Amino acid sequence: MKNTTSKNCIVILTHFSSLRVFKTNDYLSTLIKLKKLKIELYFINSEYLTFQKKITKKIDYDKRFKYFIPKTFNDFNNFIKKKKILIINNFGRNFQDFFLLFFLRKKNFHQITINNFGNIQADNYFYQNINLLFLKKLFFKTLPRKIGSLLIFLRLFNKINCRFTSDLKIYENFQNTNYLKKKFIFYEKLKLVKSSIYEEKIPKKDISEDLIVLLDAYPYYPELRQFKKLNEKEINLHYKQLNFLLDKLAFLYKKKVVISIHPHYPENFYKNLFPNKKVIKYKTKSLIKKSFIVLFFDSSAIVTAIKLNKKIISIESNLFKGKKYNSELYSSKLKNIKIKLDKNYKFEKVSLLSKLNRKVDNYENYKKKFLGFSKKESGSNEISKYVKQFFYKKKDY
C-alpha cells in the first residue's frame, strides 16, 4: 500500500484477525469520532511484527478506514517516517510481542489503550482447576507480564501514556497504588470514562421482547482448550441439555429461540446441534434488542442486555466447570438468575418471570462499577479531546 503524506497519523496497532470484531464492537463509535478530527487513521497489522504462527489471510476490511501490512520492521519504519504518530496499542504483552515493544520504545511513540467496553476482564484461572494445562498456560501468560513490568521499570519498554477505562475498581486501585509500585505498571496515566456501550442511542421502536436469545460459548475455543480436554460425548450431552432448557422456555413463554455466536465461531459446528433453531453471526446486539430473555455462559456481549435492562439467565454447565462455573464471572456481579443444565427443569412460568424481573434492579450497581454510568460526557468525546490535544497543542503528556 502507498504511504500517506499526512504529517499526523493515528495508528491502531492490532492483529488483523480481530478486524471482524471491530465491525460489531462499540469501539467503532470512538474510531468514527477520531476520524472527524481529520487526522489520518490507519489499522496496521502487528502479526508479522509479533511473529504470530498464524497470519490472517482473509482480511475483513471496513472501507471507512485505511490499512497497512508491514511485513518487516523496516516496512513499518518507512511508513512512519516524518510523521507525528499516536499509537492505539491493541496487541498483547507476551514474549512474541517483546520485539515490537522494544521497537516502540526506540521510536518513543505516544501510546494509548482503550478499554472502556464495560465487560469484566478476568483470566481463566478465575474458574479453572489447577492442573498441568493450567500451570503451563499460567507460566506462559504470567511470566512475560512479570518480565514486562521489570522492563518497564528499567525503561526498556515505554509505558502506555494513557489507558481509558470504564471500570471504577481498576481506576481506584491505580489511584491508590503507591509511587514505587506505579513504576512497574504498564501505563502512566489512567482516565475513567463512560463505557462505549452508551455511544449508540437506541430508539424505543427498536426494542422489543420477541425472542429468547442464547449467546453460545464454543467448546473448542482456544482459551478453553488450553485448560481442559473435551470429548464428543460431553459436548453432545451439553447441547442436549441446553436444547431441553431452550425448548422449555420457548414453550412456557411462547417465544422463538435464536442462537447468537461470536464472529470467530465456525458455523458448521452448529448445523446439527440446534435443530429447528436459527444460528446467527454478526447480529448479537440487534438480537439482544429484540430479546425477552438473554441466556449466556460468559460473554462480553451481555453488556448490551445490562444496558437495556433485559432479563438475564446465567447458564451453569459441567462442560465449562473447573473450581467454579465460567458463568460465575458475571453472575457474581449481577446477582442474576442461574440455571444449571440438566435433563429436567422444574421452574414455573410465573415464578421464574417474577424472579427475573426483580433481578433487573441489580444492574444499577453493575452500571456504576463497570460502565462509568455517573460520567456525563461520552467516552468517545473524552478520548477524542485527548487525541486532539496531543496533535494540536504544545503541551505533551
BELHU-V341833 format. One record per helix or strand of 2 or more residues. SS is the DSSP state (~ for helix, > for strand). FROM is the first residue (numbers start at 1). LEN is the number of residues. If there is no record, write none. Layout:
SS:FROM:LEN ; SS:FROM:LEN
This chain:
>:8:7 ; ~:16:9 ; ~:27:9 ; >:40:6 ; >:66:3 ; ~:73:8 ; >:84:7 ; ~:95:13 ; >:110:6 ; ~:124:3 ; ~:132:22 ; >:162:4 ; ~:168:8 ; ~:179:4 ; >:190:3 ; ~:196:3 ; ~:204:3 ; >:211:5 ; ~:222:4 ; ~:232:22 ; >:256:6 ; ~:267:4 ; >:278:4 ; ~:284:6 ; >:291:6 ; ~:302:6 ; >:311:6 ; ~:318:3 ; ~:328:7 ; >:337:4 ; ~:349:22 ; ~:379:14
